[in-house]
Amino acid sequence: MVSAMLVAGAAEAKQRQVGGVHMPQSMSLKGRTVELAHMELHKQLFFKVYVWSLYMEDRPRSTHEAVSSNSVKRLHFRFLRNISRDQLVGSFRSGLGHSPDLRQGPLADHLSIMLASLKDVQKGEDLVITYTPGVGLEVGGDASGGVFIPGKPFADALFAVWLDSHPIFPR
């Protein structure tokens, strides 16, 4: 009994909690260890919508470092309410549309592929976006049918827009 409580306490100590969502401080991805660099609750009006987390293999000191780093990185969204596919696609299209690179050309085609993979989301479900160096970007979780986008340019554009819109480093 006591050993079970100690193990549970150790597991909780290695997690971070924001908005009722618990995420591990570190995890193994693609055979590499990534650390939780940031975790934040997103609200719309007074509704809790989702908690997003950023995991990085190398701890960045700036947005530029986070984006340009050729290491494993992940954006993880845990939804705190039901969201329709149309709402999710509209939100991503609106936010990512701030990037001229994502509005036209090959990266816009990749964005269309990513958005086409999105599905209706139920409370408690996840959307997971993971970049692996030398491979590309994987989009998965309950909120996506799963899609793979090869290379680094689309991943860089997506992470750049996200971290510009949701700053985690002093400007």
Secondary structure per residue as TSV (DSSP state, phi and psi in degrees):
chain	resnum	aa	ss	phi	psi
A	1	M	-	360.0	-50.4
A	2	V	H	-64.0	-40.7
A	3	S	H	-65.1	-36.3
A	4	A	H	-63.8	-39.3
A	5	M	H	-67.7	-37.9
A	6	L	H	-65.7	-42.7
A	7	V	H	-63.7	-44.6
A	8	A	H	-61.8	-41.5
A	9	G	H	-64.0	-40.8
A	10	A	H	-65.2	-40.1
A	11	A	H	-64.3	-42.6
A	12	E	H	-65.4	-35.1
A	13	A	H	-65.9	-23.9
A	14	K	T	-95.8	16.8
A	15	Q	E	-123.1	160.3
A	16	R	E	-122.6	146.2
A	17	Q	E	-123.4	131.4
A	18	V	E	-141.5	129.8
A	19	G	T	59.0	28.3
A	20	G	T	85.0	-0.1
A	21	V	E	-102.0	129.8
A	22	H	E	-103.4	130.6
A	23	M	E	-130.6	146.0
A	24	P	E	-68.5	146.7
A	25	Q	S	-66.9	-29.7
A	26	S	E	-151.1	160.7
A	27	M	E	-157.9	165.1
A	28	S	E	-97.8	126.1
A	29	L	E	-130.9	127.5
A	30	K	T	53.9	34.9
A	31	G	T	77.7	9.9
A	32	R	E	-124.3	154.0
A	33	T	E	-93.9	129.3
A	34	V	E	-116.4	148.1
A	35	E	E	-112.2	148.4
A	36	L	E	-70.7	112.5
A	37	A	E	-92.6	-27.0
A	38	H	E	-163.9	148.9
A	39	M	E	-148.1	132.8
A	40	E	E	-150.1	143.2
A	41	L	E	-87.3	133.0
A	42	H	E	-109.3	126.1
A	43	K	E	-115.7	151.0
A	44	Q	E	-125.3	118.7
A	45	L	T	58.3	-116.7
A	46	F	T	-112.5	12.3
A	47	F	E	-93.2	132.4
A	48	K	E	-76.4	122.8
A	49	V	E	-102.8	-51.7
A	50	Y	E	-159.6	163.5
A	51	V	E	-113.5	130.6
A	52	W	E	-114.3	146.9
A	53	S	E	-129.9	145.2
A	54	L	E	-116.7	123.5
A	55	Y	E	-111.7	137.0
A	56	M	E	-135.2	144.9
A	57	E	S	-74.0	-42.7
A	58	D	S	-109.4	128.6
A	59	R	-	-70.3	109.6
A	60	P	-	-79.7	158.0
A	61	R	S	-109.5	-5.7
A	62	S	S	-154.1	164.9
A	63	T	H	-61.2	-42.4
A	64	H	H	-57.5	-45.6
A	65	E	H	-63.1	-41.5
A	66	A	H	-62.6	-41.6
A	67	V	H	-74.8	-48.0
A	68	S	H	-76.2	-18.6
A	69	S	-	-55.5	127.7
A	70	N	-	-96.0	63.6
A	71	S	S	-134.5	168.6
A	72	V	-	-64.0	133.4
A	73	K	E	-146.5	152.0
A	74	R	E	-143.6	136.6
A	75	L	E	-103.9	128.0
A	76	H	E	-126.4	123.1
A	77	F	E	-111.7	127.9
A	78	R	E	-114.0	118.4
A	79	F	E	-85.3	136.6
A	80	L	S	-104.5	6.2
A	81	R	S	-158.5	163.6
A	82	N	-	-70.8	137.3
A	83	I	B	-136.6	132.2
A	84	S	-	-73.8	158.2
A	85	R	H	-57.6	-43.1
A	86	D	H	-60.3	-41.7
A	87	Q	H	-64.7	-42.6
A	88	L	H	-65.8	-47.1
A	89	V	H	-62.2	-44.7
A	90	G	H	-60.7	-41.7
A	91	S	H	-64.7	-46.3
A	92	F	H	-65.6	-42.7
A	93	R	H	-61.7	-42.4
A	94	S	H	-64.4	-48.2
A	95	G	H	-68.6	-45.7
A	96	L	H	-78.0	-16.7
A	97	G	T	-67.9	-8.2
A	98	H	T	-70.0	-16.1
A	99	S	-	-92.4	120.0
A	100	P	H	-58.2	-33.9
A	101	D	H	-64.0	-29.6
A	102	L	H	-91.7	-3.4
A	103	R	H	-90.7	-22.4
A	104	Q	S	-152.6	160.0
A	105	G	S	84.2	-164.0
A	106	P	H	-62.9	-33.9
A	107	L	H	-70.4	-31.5
A	108	A	H	-66.3	-35.7
A	109	D	H	-64.2	-41.8
A	110	H	H	-63.4	-39.9
A	111	L	H	-61.6	-42.7
A	112	S	H	-60.3	-39.3
A	113	I	H	-64.4	-44.8
A	114	M	H	-62.2	-47.0
A	115	L	H	-64.4	-34.3
A	116	A	H	-65.9	-22.6
A	117	S	T	-81.0	-13.9
A	118	L	B	-73.9	150.3
A	119	K	-	-131.4	171.9
A	120	D	-	-58.3	145.0
A	121	V	B	-118.6	135.1
A	122	Q	-	-100.9	153.2
A	123	K	T	-50.8	131.7
A	124	G	T	93.7	-8.7
A	125	E	-	-85.5	166.8
A	126	D	E	-123.1	154.0
A	127	L	E	-124.7	126.6
A	128	V	E	-125.3	123.8
A	129	I	E	-120.4	114.5
A	130	T	E	-124.6	127.6
A	131	Y	E	-100.2	132.3
A	132	T	E	-120.3	123.6
A	133	P	T	-55.8	139.2
A	134	G	T	73.9	0.7
A	135	V	T	-123.6	-69.8
A	136	G	E	147.8	-158.4
A	137	L	E	-107.9	130.1
A	138	E	E	-110.6	133.6
A	139	V	E	-116.6	124.3
A	140	G	E	-153.4	-160.6
A	141	G	S	95.0	179.7
A	142	D	T	-62.8	-27.5
A	143	A	T	-85.1	0.6
A	144	S	B	-137.9	146.7
A	145	G	-	-75.9	-4.8
A	146	G	-	91.5	129.2
A	147	V	E	-153.9	150.9
A	148	F	E	-123.1	131.9
A	149	I	E	-122.2	112.1
A	150	P	E	-69.6	154.9
A	151	G	S	86.3	179.2
A	152	K	S	-102.4	-27.5
A	153	P	H	-56.7	-44.5
A	154	F	H	-67.0	-42.4
A	155	A	H	-59.1	-44.5
A	156	D	H	-60.6	-44.9
A	157	A	H	-64.0	-42.5
A	158	L	H	-64.4	-49.8
A	159	F	H	-64.3	-36.7
A	160	A	H	-63.8	-46.3
A	161	V	H	-65.5	-44.7
A	162	W	H	-61.2	-48.8
A	163	L	H	-73.6	-22.0
A	164	D	H	-74.0	-40.1
A	165	S	H	-77.4	-24.9
A	166	H	S	-128.7	71.1
A	167	P	-	-63.4	137.0
A	168	I	-	-121.9	-4.4
A	169	F	S	-119.0	150.7
A	170	P	-	-60.7	142.9
A	171	R	-	-98.9	360.0
